[in-house]
Amino acid sequence: MQRSVRFRPGDKAVYPAHGVADVVDVETKTIGDQSLAFYHLRVHGTGLKIIVPVEKAEENGMRPVADEDEIDELYELLRDHEVPVDRQTWNRRYRGFMEKIRTGSLFEIAEVYRDLALLGSQKNLSHGERQMMRTARELLVRELAVAKDASEDEIASEIDRLVLN
């Protein structure tokens, strides 16, 4: 059974590991004897085009941009500095953080950014960890800028202040 279209052209959505994207089109194609709907997305910042089957969108982690309640919860998470000291090797930590980013969850991405920023204030991060922290920060900044209708610079300063103070 065809699932109803959740996003429409002109909507904004978040796609895991890529961030905020515009829903450019919803196209129906006939493959064999089956009619399938696809979202056409264009990712903010990179311009990357992604085509996602409507049937698989939610399963793949595609979701709406954060609302006010989620943003409030996110800010609480960023303020929480009572994070257990991570004694794992950097490559094991890296794999765990990468899995969190791939989920597309705003909260998991925020945890990656917060944990790496706090760790980086105590010791030098590996090149891979610094890159991952930048990626997590960029994904957060882009989504929050769209959600709050604010500039990316304002949001970047805001989340940096929450984590590092």
GROMACS elastic network, one bead per residue, 0.5 to 0.9 nm:
[ bonds ]
;  ai    aj funct       b0    kb
    2     5     6  0.88071   500
    2    35     6  0.85461   500
    2    36     6  0.77064   500
    2    37     6  0.83163   500
    2    54     6  0.85940   500
    2    55     6  0.70693   500
    3     6     6  0.85011   500
    3    54     6  0.72968   500
    3    55     6  0.60974   500
    4    54     6  0.81961   500
    4    55     6  0.86707   500
    5     8     6  0.71777   500
    5    26     6  0.82757   500
    5    37     6  0.81681   500
    5    39     6  0.89775   500
    5    54     6  0.67284   500
    5    55     6  0.88251   500
    6    54     6  0.81503   500
    7    10     6  0.85268   500
    7    11     6  0.61891   500
    7    12     6  0.80310   500
    7    13     6  0.77611   500
    7    23     6  0.71443   500
    7    26     6  0.82269   500
    7    39     6  0.80462   500
    7    54     6  0.89327   500
    7    64     6  0.83717   500
    8    11     6  0.56007   500
    8    12     6  0.87265   500
    8    23     6  0.65172   500
    8    24     6  0.81450   500
    8    25     6  0.72000   500
    8    26     6  0.67826   500
    8    39     6  0.84754   500
    9    12     6  0.85182   500
    9    22     6  0.77020   500
    9    24     6  0.50099   500
    9    26     6  0.65599   500
    9    39     6  0.85692   500
    9    40     6  0.85973   500
   10    22     6  0.63517   500
   10    23     6  0.55771   500
   10    24     6  0.61807   500
   10    25     6  0.79907   500
   11    21     6  0.85709   500
   11    22     6  0.60037   500
   11    23     6  0.53584   500
   11    24     6  0.79996   500
   11    64     6  0.86656   500
   12    20     6  0.67008   500
   12    21     6  0.56868   500
   12    23     6  0.58933   500
   12    41     6  0.89057   500
   12    64     6  0.68618   500
   12    65     6  0.66771   500
   12   146     6  0.85780   500
   13    19     6  0.81393   500
   13    20     6  0.56760   500
   13    21     6  0.54041   500
   13    22     6  0.63712   500
   13    23     6  0.68771   500
   13    41     6  0.84118   500
   13    62     6  0.67688   500
   13    63     6  0.56893   500
   13    65     6  0.55662   500
   14    17     6  0.88817   500
   14    18     6  0.75749   500
   14    19     6  0.50871   500
   14    21     6  0.59346   500
   14    22     6  0.86609   500
   14    43     6  0.87198   500
   14    61     6  0.81976   500
   14    62     6  0.56163   500
   14    63     6  0.53023   500
   14    64     6  0.59583   500
   14    65     6  0.59094   500
   14    66     6  0.88275   500
   14   104     6  0.75086   500
   14   143     6  0.76584   500
   15    18     6  0.56039   500
   15    19     6  0.53021   500
   15    20     6  0.64313   500
   15    21     6  0.69509   500
   15    41     6  0.88424   500
   15    43     6  0.83376   500
   15    57     6  0.87512   500
   15    60     6  0.81171   500
   15    61     6  0.65012   500
   15    63     6  0.67933   500
   15    64     6  0.89642   500
   15   104     6  0.64916   500
   16    19     6  0.61588   500
   16    20     6  0.88883   500
   16    60     6  0.76207   500
   16    61     6  0.59355   500
   16    62     6  0.64889   500
   16    63     6  0.86629   500
   16   101     6  0.72969   500
   16   102     6  0.56115   500
   16   103     6  0.58633   500
   16   105     6  0.74750   500
   17   101     6  0.58566   500
   17   102     6  0.51105   500
   17   103     6  0.73908   500
   17   104     6  0.57849   500
   17   135     6  0.87747   500
   17   136     6  0.88255   500
   17   139     6  0.78235   500
   18    21     6  0.80207   500
   18    43     6  0.68256   500
   18    44     6  0.85673   500
   18    46     6  0.87751   500
   18    48     6  0.86936   500
   18   102     6  0.88657   500
   18   104     6  0.81576   500
   18   139     6  0.73540   500
   19    43     6  0.68998   500
   19    44     6  0.74265   500
   19   104     6  0.76147   500
   19   138     6  0.85885   500
   19   139     6  0.53921   500
   19   140     6  0.80931   500
   19   142     6  0.71618   500
   19   143     6  0.67744   500
   20    42     6  0.85636   500
   20    43     6  0.59300   500
   20    44     6  0.57849   500
   20    45     6  0.86956   500
   20    65     6  0.73748   500
   20   139     6  0.77626   500
   20   142     6  0.66622   500
   20   143     6  0.57660   500
   20   146     6  0.80298   500
   21    24     6  0.87448   500
   21    41     6  0.57816   500
   21    42     6  0.51460   500
   21    44     6  0.53631   500
   21    45     6  0.89568   500
   21    47     6  0.86607   500
   21    48     6  0.88677   500
   21    49     6  0.88896   500
   22    25     6  0.89321   500
   22    40     6  0.83624   500
   22    41     6  0.55026   500
   22    42     6  0.52653   500
   22    43     6  0.64260   500
   22    44     6  0.72784   500
   23    26     6  0.76348   500
   23    39     6  0.66620   500
   23    40     6  0.59168   500
   23    42     6  0.67385   500
   23    43     6  0.89618   500
   24    39     6  0.76202   500
   24    40     6  0.54533   500
   24    41     6  0.55473   500
   24    42     6  0.66851   500
   25    38     6  0.81674   500
   25    39     6  0.59985   500
   25    40     6  0.50623   500
   25    41     6  0.73340   500
   26    37     6  0.66497   500
   26    38     6  0.55371   500
   26    40     6  0.61117   500
   26    54     6  0.84993   500
   27    36     6  0.82473   500
   27    37     6  0.55073   500
   27    38     6  0.51894   500
   27    39     6  0.65174   500
   27    40     6  0.74985   500
   28    35     6  0.65434   500
   28    36     6  0.54156   500
   28    38     6  0.62004   500
   28    39     6  0.89920   500
   29    34     6  0.83126   500
   29    35     6  0.57145   500
   29    36     6  0.53489   500
   29    37     6  0.63307   500
   29    38     6  0.77780   500
   30    33     6  0.65934   500
   30    34     6  0.55604   500
   30    36     6  0.61426   500
   30    37     6  0.87634   500
   31    34     6  0.53397   500
   31    35     6  0.62543   500
   31    36     6  0.71513   500
   32    35     6  0.81288   500
   36    53     6  0.73048   500
   36    54     6  0.78037   500
   36    55     6  0.81089   500
   37    52     6  0.86229   500
   37    53     6  0.59898   500
   37    54     6  0.55369   500
   37    55     6  0.75652   500
   38    51     6  0.63138   500
   38    52     6  0.53615   500
   38    54     6  0.51638   500
   38    55     6  0.82000   500
   38    57     6  0.88969   500
   39    50     6  0.79899   500
   39    51     6  0.55790   500
   39    52     6  0.50976   500
   39    53     6  0.62266   500
   39    54     6  0.61550   500
   39    57     6  0.82959   500
   40    49     6  0.70525   500
   40    50     6  0.59176   500
   40    52     6  0.66440   500
   40    53     6  0.89838   500
   41    48     6  0.80139   500
   41    49     6  0.55506   500
   41    50     6  0.50251   500
   41    51     6  0.62000   500
   41    52     6  0.78209   500
   42    46     6  0.82787   500
   42    47     6  0.55338   500
   42    48     6  0.55673   500
   42    50     6  0.64329   500
   42    51     6  0.89850   500
   43    46     6  0.59065   500
   43    47     6  0.50470   500
   43    48     6  0.51929   500
   43    49     6  0.64640   500
   43    50     6  0.77585   500
   44    47     6  0.58491   500
   44    48     6  0.78682   500
   44   142     6  0.78319   500
   45    48     6  0.83617   500
   45   142     6  0.83379   500
   46    49     6  0.88752   500
   52    55     6  0.84449   500
   52    56     6  0.70736   500
   52    57     6  0.61182   500
   52    60     6  0.86537   500
   52    62     6  0.89247   500
   53    56     6  0.53157   500
   53    57     6  0.60511   500
   54    57     6  0.51307   500
   54    58     6  0.79319   500
   55    58     6  0.75529   500
   55    59     6  0.80689   500
   56    59     6  0.51382   500
   56    60     6  0.58932   500
   56    61     6  0.86364   500
   56    62     6  0.87284   500
   57    60     6  0.51358   500
   57    61     6  0.64138   500
   57    62     6  0.52394   500
   57    63     6  0.79921   500
   58    61     6  0.50399   500
   58    62     6  0.51691   500
   58    63     6  0.66578   500
   59    62     6  0.74674   500
   60   103     6  0.84588   500
   60   104     6  0.89859   500
   61   102     6  0.88532   500
   61   103     6  0.65460   500
   61   104     6  0.61210   500
   61   105     6  0.78661   500
   62   104     6  0.76282   500
   63    66     6  0.86551   500
   63   104     6  0.84666   500
   63   105     6  0.88881   500
   64    67     6  0.84277   500
   65   143     6  0.65991   500
   65   144     6  0.82529   500
   65   146     6  0.77414   500
   65   147     6  0.62015   500
   66    69     6  0.80568   500
   66    70     6  0.57568   500
   66    71     6  0.63960   500
   66   106     6  0.77824   500
   66   143     6  0.73569   500
   66   144     6  0.74298   500
   66   146     6  0.89495   500
   66   147     6  0.60609   500
   67    70     6  0.53886   500
   67    71     6  0.62334   500
   67    72     6  0.87987   500
   67   147     6  0.66766   500
   67   148     6  0.85917   500
   68    71     6  0.50577   500
   68    72     6  0.62175   500
   68    73     6  0.86613   500
   68   147     6  0.80570   500
   68   148     6  0.82293   500
   69    72     6  0.51499   500
   69    73     6  0.62678   500
   69    74     6  0.85580   500
   70    73     6  0.50383   500
   70    74     6  0.59980   500
   70    75     6  0.86187   500
   70   106     6  0.85834   500
   70   107     6  0.87253   500
   71    75     6  0.61539   500
   71    76     6  0.86553   500
   71   144     6  0.77360   500
   71   147     6  0.84933   500
   71   148     6  0.88665   500
   72    75     6  0.51939   500
   72    76     6  0.64263   500
   72    77     6  0.88058   500
   73    76     6  0.51498   500
   73    77     6  0.63809   500
   73    78     6  0.88302   500
   73   107     6  0.84921   500
   74    77     6  0.50373   500
   74    78     6  0.63007   500
   74    79     6  0.87055   500
   74   106     6  0.76534   500
   74   107     6  0.62025   500
   74   110     6  0.71945   500
   75    78     6  0.50184   500
   75    79     6  0.61729   500
   75    80     6  0.86996   500
   75   159     6  0.78082   500
   75   162     6  0.73523   500
   76    79     6  0.50892   500
   76    80     6  0.63129   500
   76   162     6  0.88254   500
   77    80     6  0.52560   500
   77    81     6  0.84283   500
   77   107     6  0.76692   500
   77   110     6  0.75214   500
   77   111     6  0.73910   500
   77   114     6  0.83697   500
   78    81     6  0.75245   500
   78   110     6  0.68222   500
   78   111     6  0.73781   500
   78   113     6  0.85835   500
   78   114     6  0.60302   500
   78   159     6  0.73533   500
   78   162     6  0.59469   500
   78   163     6  0.54339   500
   79   114     6  0.86651   500
   79   162     6  0.53317   500
   79   163     6  0.57898   500
   79   164     6  0.86572   500
   79   165     6  0.82735   500
   80    83     6  0.73334   500
   80   114     6  0.87300   500
   80   162     6  0.88288   500
   80   163     6  0.79500   500
   81    84     6  0.89351   500
   81   114     6  0.81993   500
   81   115     6  0.85122   500
   81   118     6  0.77538   500
   81   163     6  0.75411   500
   81   164     6  0.89738   500
   83    86     6  0.84785   500
   83   115     6  0.73702   500
   83   118     6  0.87550   500
   85   119     6  0.84107   500
   86    89     6  0.86280   500
   86    93     6  0.81341   500
   86   119     6  0.84284   500
   87    90     6  0.88182   500
   87    93     6  0.88908   500
   88    91     6  0.81335   500
   88    92     6  0.62864   500
   88    93     6  0.60169   500
   89    92     6  0.54665   500
   89    93     6  0.62561   500
   89    94     6  0.85488   500
   90    93     6  0.50441   500
   90    94     6  0.58981   500
   90    95     6  0.86707   500
   90   125     6  0.84284   500
   90   126     6  0.73959   500
   90   128     6  0.89188   500
   90   129     6  0.78090   500
   91    95     6  0.62670   500
   91    96     6  0.87086   500
   91   128     6  0.87598   500
   91   129     6  0.88842   500
   92    95     6  0.52168   500
   92    96     6  0.64028   500
   92    97     6  0.87180   500
   93    96     6  0.51562   500
   93    97     6  0.61724   500
   93    98     6  0.85523   500
   93   129     6  0.87741   500
   94    97     6  0.51385   500
   94    98     6  0.60333   500
   94    99     6  0.86673   500
   94   128     6  0.75525   500
   94   129     6  0.65582   500
   94   132     6  0.80740   500
   95    98     6  0.50259   500
   95    99     6  0.62965   500
   95   100     6  0.87754   500
   96    99     6  0.52513   500
   96   100     6  0.65048   500
   96   101     6  0.89355   500
   97   100     6  0.50514   500
   97   101     6  0.63520   500
   97   102     6  0.87214   500
   97   108     6  0.84510   500
   97   109     6  0.82119   500
   97   111     6  0.86116   500
   97   112     6  0.58442   500
   97   129     6  0.89799   500
   97   132     6  0.80261   500
   98   101     6  0.51402   500
   98   102     6  0.62299   500
   98   103     6  0.88648   500
   98   112     6  0.85486   500
   98   132     6  0.77562   500
   99   102     6  0.51197   500
   99   103     6  0.65299   500
  100   103     6  0.53880   500
  100   104     6  0.73803   500
  100   105     6  0.74702   500
  100   107     6  0.89763   500
  100   108     6  0.52877   500
  100   109     6  0.62024   500
  100   111     6  0.84009   500
  100   112     6  0.72705   500
  101   104     6  0.57529   500
  101   105     6  0.72931   500
  101   106     6  0.86627   500
  101   108     6  0.66117   500
  101   109     6  0.52477   500
  101   110     6  0.89906   500
  101   112     6  0.75373   500
  101   132     6  0.88692   500
  101   135     6  0.87545   500
  101   136     6  0.70490   500
  102   105     6  0.81046   500
  102   109     6  0.86353   500
  103   106     6  0.87341   500
  103   108     6  0.75288   500
  103   109     6  0.83329   500
  104   107     6  0.86809   500
  104   108     6  0.75662   500
  104   109     6  0.71374   500
  105   108     6  0.52250   500
  105   109     6  0.62045   500
  105   110     6  0.84967   500
  106   109     6  0.52701   500
  106   110     6  0.61180   500
  106   111     6  0.87002   500
  106   139     6  0.85196   500
  106   140     6  0.71068   500
  106   143     6  0.85776   500
  107   111     6  0.61637   500
  107   112     6  0.87085   500
  108   111     6  0.50416   500
  108   112     6  0.63932   500
  108   113     6  0.88078   500
  109   112     6  0.51079   500
  109   113     6  0.63574   500
  109   114     6  0.86310   500
  109   136     6  0.55977   500
  109   137     6  0.80444   500
  109   139     6  0.77101   500
  109   140     6  0.71983   500
  110   113     6  0.50994   500
  110   114     6  0.59796   500
  110   115     6  0.83653   500
  110   136     6  0.69424   500
  110   137     6  0.76661   500
  110   140     6  0.68609   500
  111   114     6  0.50748   500
  111   115     6  0.57801   500
  111   116     6  0.82823   500
  111   136     6  0.88722   500
  112   115     6  0.52997   500
  112   116     6  0.60103   500
  112   117     6  0.83476   500
  112   132     6  0.81475   500
  112   133     6  0.68921   500
  112   136     6  0.65531   500
  112   137     6  0.87051   500
  113   116     6  0.53811   500
  113   117     6  0.59324   500
  113   118     6  0.85000   500
  113   132     6  0.80775   500
  113   133     6  0.52410   500
  113   134     6  0.78197   500
  113   135     6  0.84372   500
  113   136     6  0.54137   500
  113   137     6  0.58583   500
  113   140     6  0.85997   500
  113   163     6  0.86349   500
  114   117     6  0.51490   500
  114   118     6  0.60650   500
  114   119     6  0.84390   500
  114   133     6  0.84376   500
  114   137     6  0.88931   500
  114   160     6  0.89542   500
  114   163     6  0.59787   500
  114   164     6  0.85198   500
  115   118     6  0.52479   500
  115   119     6  0.60094   500
  115   120     6  0.84280   500
  115   133     6  0.88446   500
  115   163     6  0.89397   500
  116   120     6  0.58175   500
  116   121     6  0.85152   500
  116   125     6  0.79026   500
  116   129     6  0.71875   500
  116   130     6  0.78118   500
  116   132     6  0.84371   500
  116   133     6  0.60652   500
  117   120     6  0.50013   500
  117   121     6  0.63240   500
  117   122     6  0.89779   500
  117   130     6  0.88164   500
  117   133     6  0.71000   500
  117   160     6  0.86940   500
  117   163     6  0.72193   500
  117   164     6  0.73299   500
  118   121     6  0.51792   500
  118   122     6  0.68201   500
  118   163     6  0.73301   500
  118   164     6  0.70373   500
  119   122     6  0.52808   500
  119   123     6  0.62530   500
  119   124     6  0.80121   500
  119   125     6  0.74857   500
  120   123     6  0.52001   500
  120   124     6  0.56422   500
  120   125     6  0.55879   500
  120   130     6  0.83050   500
  121   124     6  0.77679   500
  121   164     6  0.81739   500
  125   128     6  0.79259   500
  125   129     6  0.57380   500
  125   130     6  0.59709   500
  126   129     6  0.51363   500
  126   130     6  0.62555   500
  126   131     6  0.86211   500
  127   130     6  0.51735   500
  127   131     6  0.61934   500
  127   132     6  0.86056   500
  128   131     6  0.50830   500
  128   132     6  0.60988   500
  128   133     6  0.85722   500
  129   133     6  0.60453   500
  129   134     6  0.85738   500
  130   133     6  0.50652   500
  130   134     6  0.62681   500
  130   135     6  0.86753   500
  131   134     6  0.51149   500
  131   135     6  0.62428   500
  131   136     6  0.87271   500
  132   136     6  0.61331   500
  132   137     6  0.84716   500
  133   136     6  0.51626   500
  133   137     6  0.60493   500
  133   138     6  0.84829   500
  134   137     6  0.50843   500
  134   138     6  0.59918   500
  134   139     6  0.85976   500
  135   138     6  0.51023   500
  135   139     6  0.62086   500
  135   140     6  0.86476   500
  136   139     6  0.52062   500
  136   140     6  0.62366   500
  136   141     6  0.85882   500
  137   140     6  0.51323   500
  137   141     6  0.59913   500
  137   142     6  0.85481   500
  137   156     6  0.77436   500
  137   159     6  0.85042   500
  137   160     6  0.89099   500
  138   141     6  0.50805   500
  138   142     6  0.60676   500
  138   143     6  0.85780   500
  138   152     6  0.89911   500
  138   156     6  0.83287   500
  139   142     6  0.53854   500
  139   143     6  0.62895   500
  139   144     6  0.85947   500
  140   143     6  0.53755   500
  140   144     6  0.60097   500
  140   145     6  0.83893   500
  140   155     6  0.86876   500
  140   156     6  0.84967   500
  140   159     6  0.86482   500
  141   144     6  0.52631   500
  141   145     6  0.58971   500
  141   146     6  0.85916   500
  141   151     6  0.89447   500
  141   152     6  0.58641   500
  141   153     6  0.82415   500
  141   154     6  0.89423   500
  141   155     6  0.57869   500
  141   156     6  0.57530   500
  141   159     6  0.80238   500
  142   145     6  0.52364   500
  142   146     6  0.63946   500
  142   147     6  0.86531   500
  142   151     6  0.89414   500
  142   152     6  0.64098   500
  142   155     6  0.84110   500
  143   146     6  0.52872   500
  143   147     6  0.60441   500
  143   148     6  0.85103   500
  144   148     6  0.57582   500
  144   149     6  0.78532   500
  144   150     6  0.77906   500
  144   152     6  0.80166   500
  144   155     6  0.67642   500
  145   148     6  0.53653   500
  145   149     6  0.54454   500
  145   151     6  0.56497   500
  145   152     6  0.53712   500
  145   153     6  0.86773   500
  145   154     6  0.81174   500
  145   155     6  0.61535   500
  145   156     6  0.88625   500
  146   150     6  0.67668   500
  146   151     6  0.83153   500
  146   152     6  0.85929   500
  147   150     6  0.79510   500
  148   151     6  0.87366   500
  148   155     6  0.87929   500
  150   153     6  0.83989   500
  150   154     6  0.66942   500
  150   155     6  0.69532   500
  151   154     6  0.52957   500
  151   155     6  0.64595   500
  151   156     6  0.86650   500
  152   155     6  0.51305   500
  152   156     6  0.59792   500
  152   157     6  0.85994   500
  153   156     6  0.50852   500
  153   157     6  0.62270   500
  153   158     6  0.85403   500
  154   157     6  0.53352   500
  154   158     6  0.61719   500
  154   159     6  0.88360   500
  155   159     6  0.61736   500
  155   160     6  0.84193   500
  156   159     6  0.54385   500
  156   160     6  0.60458   500
  156   161     6  0.85048   500
  157   160     6  0.51729   500
  157   161     6  0.60623   500
  157   162     6  0.86719   500
  158   161     6  0.52164   500
  158   162     6  0.63486   500
  158   163     6  0.88690   500
  159   162     6  0.50023   500
  159   163     6  0.62316   500
  159   164     6  0.84592   500
  160   163     6  0.53078   500
  160   164     6  0.58395   500
  160   165     6  0.80991   500
  161   164     6  0.53711   500
  161   165     6  0.55992   500
  162   165     6  0.58813   500
